[in-house]
Amino acid sequence: MKGIDKPLDVGFAPSWSDRLLRITSAGRALRDAALAVALAFAVTACFIVLSGHNPVLAFAHMARGAVGSEDALSFALNKSAPYILAATGIALCFRARIINIGAEGQIAVGGICATWTALHFGTLPGVLPIVAALFGAAIGGGVWACIAALLRIGRGVNEVISTLMLNFVGLLMVGEVLNGPMGEAGAGFPQSPLVPDGALLPMLLSGADLHIGILIALAASGLAALVLWRTPFGFGLRVLGASASAARYAGVSSTRLLLAVMALAGALAGIAGGVEVLGVQSRLIEGFSVGFGFKAVAVALLGGLDPLAVIPAGLFFGFVEAGALAMQREIGVPSSLVDVIQGLTMAFVLCARGLDRRQRRV
């Protein structure tokens, strides 16, 4: 047991060399991300020129649409919160080489559970309705993610396949409940009744739509970083990701870690769904979660699988999407170009990291 305890202590009390390695790794990830973003915007500028528009003017309108007013800033931050929450959980999974791409379904199930809890417990006093609804969202997302974990543990089903398939099931569940027990009678669109005011997320700014979801996301990422770098659980994730045989030698249970990290990632994605319902939509609507989960994978990769670096990556995605709408409205550049920017950014990041690994092997 003593031989096992020593490396576990290193995991949450790192030496100066370990800290230096982390700083170097973070700096490399930041450099790659910055270069990828610059190249993505440069290539996108070429597409804008080919469409007959001025790229400088287009990007200026994009920036104004993201941060040019209090309402624009609020919209961008609200957009970023689900990305940060879901990507934080995905980053923890990827650290252990557990390929969880099921955040889309986990967000959907989290939204369902948050809505159901808010509708049934929305009259509780104080902040209890909000706490209950977010807790319900976390439970729903966590349980949904654990289905994939149990399939891998019990049947050896690859989590890439199971999480991908569960995404579609989760999305279809939203439509099913809205056309069934949770649907608003007489509504012309599949939607739930409005959530009681007591269960809605409080606003941070008077006269603006900025809710506390961004604070929840920042707190979750900070706590996830502490878990990853300062606890035996986080050390186990990193050892498992580095070498499964080393993890077995250190006494790390891959089965327990798989179940625990999938439950944690699913809970964070579920909370992301709850934040979107309780902070933006005020009710459950069909398609509310489409796109968040798959883009959260890109956010996690852009952040170098570091929970703290996920924050600027999530903000980047949220602000670019918010600004793209203004760009289309003001000068007619299609807002779909935001998908080009995001896709090119990921392509360049992955290329840069692939080159880094090749250089370190040489």
QUIQUI-V462263 format. One record per backbone hydrogen bond with DSSP energy under -1.0 kcal/mol. CO is the residue of the C=O (numbers start at 1). NH is the residue of the N-H. E is the energy in kcal/mol with one decimal. If there is no record, write none. Layout:
CO_NH_E, CO_NH_E
//
This chain:
1_5_-2.4, 2_6_-1.7, 4_8_-1.3, 5_9_-2.0, 6_10_-1.5, 7_11_-1.1, 9_13_-1.1, 15_19_-2.3, 16_20_-2.6, 17_21_-2.2, 18_22_-2.2, 19_23_-2.5, 20_24_-2.6, 21_25_-2.7, 22_26_-2.8, 23_27_-2.6, 24_28_-2.3, 25_29_-2.4, 26_30_-2.5, 27_31_-2.3, 28_32_-2.5, 29_33_-2.4, 30_34_-2.6, 31_35_-2.4, 32_36_-2.5, 33_37_-2.5, 34_38_-2.2, 35_39_-2.5, 36_40_-2.5, 37_41_-2.3, 38_42_-1.9, 39_43_-2.5, 40_44_-2.4, 41_45_-2.2, 42_46_-1.3, 43_47_-1.6, 44_48_-2.3, 45_49_-2.2, 46_50_-2.2, 47_51_-1.3, 48_53_-2.2, 49_52_-1.7, 54_58_-2.3, 55_59_-2.8, 56_60_-2.0, 57_61_-2.2, 58_62_-1.9, 59_63_-2.6, 60_64_-2.3, 61_65_-2.4, 62_66_-1.2, 63_67_-2.5, 64_68_-2.0, 69_73_-2.5, 70_74_-2.2, 71_75_-2.4, 72_76_-2.3, 73_77_-2.4, 74_78_-2.6, 75_79_-2.0, 76_80_-1.6, 77_81_-1.6, 80_84_-2.4, 81_85_-2.3, 82_86_-2.5, 83_87_-2.6, 84_88_-1.9, 85_89_-1.4, 86_90_-1.9, 87_91_-2.6, 88_92_-1.7, 89_93_-2.0, 90_94_-2.9, 91_95_-1.9, 93_96_-1.0, 93_98_-2.5, 94_97_-1.8, 98_100_-1.6, 102_106_-2.1, 103_107_-2.8, 104_108_-1.7, 105_109_-2.6, 106_110_-2.3, 107_111_-2.3, 108_112_-1.9, 109_113_-2.6, 110_114_-2.5, 111_115_-2.2, 112_116_-2.6, 113_117_-2.4, 114_118_-2.5, 115_119_-2.7, 116_120_-1.5, 117_121_-2.4, 118_122_-1.1, 121_124_-1.5, 125_128_-1.5, 127_131_-2.5, 128_132_-3.0, 129_133_-2.4, 130_134_-2.6, 131_135_-2.4, 132_136_-2.6, 133_137_-2.1, 134_138_-2.4, 135_139_-2.5, 136_140_-2.6, 137_141_-2.6, 138_142_-2.6, 139_143_-2.7, 140_144_-2.1, 141_145_-2.1, 142_146_-2.0, 143_147_-1.1, 145_149_-1.5, 146_150_-2.9, 147_151_-1.9, 148_152_-1.8, 149_153_-2.5, 150_154_-3.2, 151_155_-1.9, 151_157_-1.8, 152_156_-1.1, 158_162_-2.1, 159_163_-2.4, 160_164_-1.6, 161_165_-2.5, 162_166_-2.4, 163_167_-1.2, 165_169_-1.6, 166_170_-2.7, 167_171_-2.3, 168_172_-2.3, 169_173_-1.8, 170_174_-1.2, 171_175_-1.2, 172_176_-2.1, 173_177_-2.7, 174_178_-1.9, 175_179_-1.6, 177_182_-2.2, 180_183_-1.0, 184_187_-1.6, 190_286_-1.4, 191_184_-2.9, 196_199_-2.0, 197_200_-1.3, 202_212_-1.5, 205_208_-1.4, 210_204_-3.5, 212_216_-2.1, 213_217_-2.4, 214_218_-2.3, 215_219_-2.5, 216_220_-2.3, 217_221_-2.3, 218_222_-2.2, 219_223_-2.5, 220_224_-2.4, 221_225_-2.1, 222_226_-1.8, 223_227_-2.5, 224_228_-2.5, 225_229_-2.3, 226_230_-2.2, 231_235_-2.2, 232_236_-2.5, 233_237_-1.9, 234_238_-2.1, 235_239_-2.6, 236_240_-2.6, 237_241_-2.1, 238_242_-1.7, 239_243_-2.9, 243_247_-2.0, 244_248_-2.1, 245_249_-2.2, 246_250_-2.1, 247_252_-2.9, 248_251_-1.3, 253_257_-2.3, 254_258_-2.5, 255_259_-2.2, 256_260_-2.6, 257_261_-3.0, 258_262_-2.0, 259_263_-2.0, 260_264_-2.3, 261_265_-2.7, 262_266_-2.7, 263_267_-2.2, 264_268_-2.2, 265_269_-2.3, 266_270_-2.7, 267_271_-2.4, 268_272_-1.9, 269_273_-1.9, 270_274_-2.3, 271_275_-2.9, 272_276_-2.0, 273_277_-2.1, 274_278_-3.1, 275_279_-2.0, 276_280_-1.5, 276_281_-2.3, 277_282_-2.4, 278_201_-1.6, 282_195_-3.0, 284_192_-2.3, 285_288_-1.5, 289_292_-1.3, 291_295_-1.9, 292_296_-1.6, 295_299_-2.2, 296_300_-2.5, 297_301_-2.1, 298_302_-2.7, 299_303_-2.0, 300_305_-2.5, 301_304_-1.6, 303_306_-1.3, 306_310_-1.6, 308_311_-1.0, 309_313_-1.5, 310_314_-3.0, 311_315_-2.4, 312_316_-2.3, 313_317_-2.0, 314_318_-2.5, 315_319_-2.9, 316_320_-2.4, 317_321_-2.1, 318_322_-2.1, 319_323_-2.5, 320_324_-1.8, 323_327_-2.0, 324_328_-2.2, 325_329_-2.1, 326_330_-2.5, 327_331_-1.9, 327_333_-1.0, 328_332_-1.2, 334_337_-1.6, 335_338_-2.0, 336_339_-1.3, 337_341_-2.3, 338_342_-2.6, 339_343_-2.6, 340_344_-2.8, 341_345_-2.4, 342_346_-2.0, 343_347_-2.2, 344_348_-2.7, 345_349_-2.4, 346_350_-2.5, 347_351_-2.0, 348_352_-2.5, 349_353_-2.4, 350_354_-2.0, 351_355_-2.2, 352_356_-2.1, 353_357_-2.2, 354_358_-1.9, 355_359_-2.4, 356_360_-2.1, 357_361_-1.5, 358_362_-1.4
//
